[in-house]
Amino acid sequence: MSGQDSENPASEKMADSYAMALKHNNNTHKDNAEPDAEYFNVKPVFILESDIFGSSKPDKNNYLTHTELFKCIDLTIPANHLNGLQRVIGGVWRIYPDSEEDRETLVVNSITVRKKRIEVYPRNPKYVEKESPTTVRIRIKNIPLSADDGQLIRYLQNWHLEVLNYQRERLRIDGFVTNCQTGDRIFYVEPFLTTIPRNVKIGKYRGLIFYKGQTNQNAEIESKNNISGNENQAALIERDNSKDDRDQFTRSDGCYRTNI
C-alpha cells in the first residue's frame, strides 16, 4: 500500500505543492519582518521641520508631506534609491537611503525644500538634545500598552512642557533589546519649573510619573487639603457656637434670660 502511494503521481504533486506553499509562506514572513535588517542596513539621515518653518507652526495646508519631500530628495539623489521616509514626533523626518554613498551625498549636498537649502543631519539632532544635561527625562508607568501615546503627550503639554522626543521602553535581556515592551513610556522634555505630581490621572487611567528632582507633590496637595479642610471645619464650629449663643436666650415672663 505504501509502495502504491510512493508511486502515485497525485501524492507527489500534492507534496510538491505543499513544499512550494511552505517556502512561499516563509519568504513572505521574511519579507514582512520588521525591521528588515537587510533592507535597512544603512543608517538614516534626518531633517528638521523647524529648519523650514522656523519657530512658527505651519497650518494644515502648509504641512510638509511625504510626496513633497520625496520629490525634493529626488533632486539630490535618485528617488528610487530611497528605502523609506518617516515623520516622527517633534517635526523630525527620517530619510532611509539604500547605500552609504547616497547617505553621504545627502549629508554633504543637503536638499532644497520650498526654495530653502535644508541641512541633512547624519544623526537625529533631537537625540543630541536628549543626551544634553539640560534636558529632562520623564518616565510614565502603569498606563496600559493599548493606551494611545498621544494622550500622554497631551497630558504633559497641559503642564506646559515641550516634548522633544519619546519612546516605549523595551525589555533588555543579556545586553540585547527585545521586542517585548515593559509598558513604561520615556519622554524627553525641555527643562521646566512646574512640579508634576507622582500619582496622576490621565484620562481613565491612573499613572505614575517619575523624573529627576521631583518632589512628591501629592503629599503637599494632601497636606494643603487637610489644612483647608481644618480651616473650613473651624469656621463651621465658630458659626455653630455663635448660633448656640443666640439660642441660649429663652423667653420667660416676658423677658430674655440665658440658660447658663
Beta strands, then each sheet from edge to edge (+ up, - down):
strand 1: 45-48
strand 2: 82-88
strand 3: 92-97
strand 4: 111-113
strand 5: 116-118
strand 6: 136-141
strand 7: 163-173
strand 8: 176-189
strand 9: 199-202
strand 10: 205-211
strand 11: 249-252
strand 12: 255-258
sheet 1: 1+ 3- 2+
sheet 2: 4+ 5-
sheet 3: 7+ 8- 6+ 10- 9+
sheet 4: 11+ 12-
end
